[in-house]
Amino acid sequence: MDIARKGKSSARKVKRSLILCKADEGLTDQQVSQALLVGPSTVSRVRRRFVEEGLKSALKERPRPGQRRKLDGKQAHCGGGL
């Protein structure tokens, strides 16, 4: 996959593309998990999303549950006066 070779992708997106590449090579979820140092549930989830929703959906970031961010991206990178 080209995503793994380009320099502007998030680490998570690259990891998901590598999961799909390893799966395409015929590795089991457990083998992919061990090869890429991710949990087997992550491998299973990425593969399922690929089959059910397609490549774009399998690679993209989904909103995460939990508390909203207290700082936006700019504030977080400014150091906050520390």
N, C-alpha and C positions, 0 to 999 in steps of 0.2 A: 504494500500500500504506500502511496506517495505521502500520506500524512506523517508516517513515521520518519520520513526522510526530510521533510520541510522543517524549517526552524521556527515557525510562528504558531505552532499548535500548543495547547495546554498539555501538561503532563498527563492529565487524566484522559484526554482525547487520544493521545499517543498510546497510552496503555490499553485503551479499549480497542484501538486498531490492531495492536499486537496480539491481543486476545483473539480477535477474529482471524488474524493470519495463522496463528498456531492452530486454531480450530479447523481452518481450511486445510491444514497439513494432515489432519486426521487425528490429532491428539485428543485425548479425553479431557473432561473438565479438570480432573485431578492432575493430569500431566501438565496442562496449561497453567494451572494454579501454581504448581511447583516450579515450573520454568520461569514464570514471570513474577513470582513472589507476591501473589495476590490471593485472596480467599476464594475458595471454590464457589461460594455464593455469588461473588462478583462475576466470575466466568459464566456461571449459569445465567445470571441476569442479563449480561451483555449478549450472549448467544440468543436468549429468548427474545429480547427486544429486536435483534437483527431479523430473526425469522418472522416475528409478528408484525413489526413496524417498518423494517427496512434499515438500510445502512445509516442514513442521516440521523434517524432516531436513536440508533444504537450508539452512535458516537457523541451525540450532544449531551450537554450537562442538563440535568433535571433540577428543578427547585428542591431545596432541602427543607425538611420540616424543622421547626424549632424557633427560637427567638430571633427577631429581626436584628440586623446589624445595627450597632450603635454609631458607627462611623462609616462614612462612604469611602470609596477608594482613595480619593485625594487626602482626606483627613487621616486615614490609616497610614499612608506613606510619608506624611510630614513629620512623624515622630511624636506628635501630640505634646510637645514641650518637655519631653523627658531628657 
